[in-house]
Amino acid sequence: MDVKERIKELTEILTKYDYHYHVLDEPLVDDATYDSLLAELKKLEKENPGLVLAHSPTKRVGGKVLAGFKAVQHGTPMLSLGNAFNSSDLEDFAIRAKKKTSQPLTYVAELKIDGLAVTLTYENGMLVRGATRGDGQTGEDITENLKKIKSIPLKLTQPVNIEVRGEVYMPKLAFDKLNEQRKQEEKPQFANPRNAAAGTLRQLDTSIVAKRNLSIFFYSIANSDEFGSTHSENLSALKELGFRVNPNYKKLSSIEEVYAYCNDWQQKRENLPYEIDGVVIKIDSLSIQRELGYTAKSPRWAIAYKFPAQRSFSKLLDVTFT
Ligand SMILES: NC(=O)c1cnc(OC2CCCC2)nc1N
């Protein structure tokens, strides 16, 4: 085979290995096999720079120092969520929704990942832009940094035009290792994984992002009913397109079941390898979502159930023994 075909073949093989490792969390090959193929691709790309493909896995490592981040206007605003703190807040949410529609309500409950929201735009299945939430209307273009996150696909399984939303986060283990390393380097530590993720995405040196082990869970398709008529169908569509979706979401048919899900995960949250600060509840039907619409700043068809702040052991010690 000629070098162009070999570059194409290596790019597809390594993209598949990346997908299984970073999106499915199910590695297909060991690191040595992966690394030797990547080294071969790097060599061929160095010798044939004109043949490098846009979604090459070699773009995930190394990097450059940017001058700054451009402002980006969001086509669809990234709104904030209203909060619920107890079962009666949840009941109020359901009652308000029921006043505005005669149809029976089905909910989707999702873990509320404690990271930072980003929006990603794909054209013909290729990642063209990624941005922070900013003030909800205007964010910052951090495309180059987001390309270093291996669980963010550079090329989708279908050549679609789509804008998707997700939460970038730093796993607890990566956070502990990073703070340990910063302690050794006598640098200030990060207070929590969310701050560590936010600080990483603000880096102008993209090679730093590549080393920080950030990850992402995708949770919505922005403003589109081409991929399904319910939110849960949209989550399935996201998975089929190659996006990493948190597996713990559940379709529930009453607010009592929603409250049980919230309590269940409030107990289980400390066993998760990432931080969550609550549960996001969405009405499943997209037509009912459209019927309910938005308040000035939040959807009427979604709410965040917030867990009480988790006291770390050291904080507990401060309070108890001071
Ligand atoms: N942090 C999260 O895990 C999270 C944040 N936001 C949303 O939904 C947005 C989009 C539709 C209403 C609010 N879902 C989530 N799971």
The ligand as an ORCA input file, in Angstrom:
! r2SCAN-3c Opt
* xyz 0 1
  N     -23.569     19.401     34.834
  C     -24.331     18.486     34.201
  O     -24.115     17.276     34.339
  C     -25.463     18.972     33.339
  C     -25.605     20.322     33.045
  N     -26.613     20.757     32.240
  C     -27.470     19.852     31.719
  O     -28.475     20.247     30.905
  C     -28.475     21.606     30.433
  C     -28.954     21.589     29.019
  C     -30.456     21.485     29.152
  C     -30.815     22.088     30.502
  C     -29.492     22.402     31.202
  N     -27.381     18.523     31.980
  C     -26.400     18.054     32.773
  N     -26.334     16.709     33.019
*
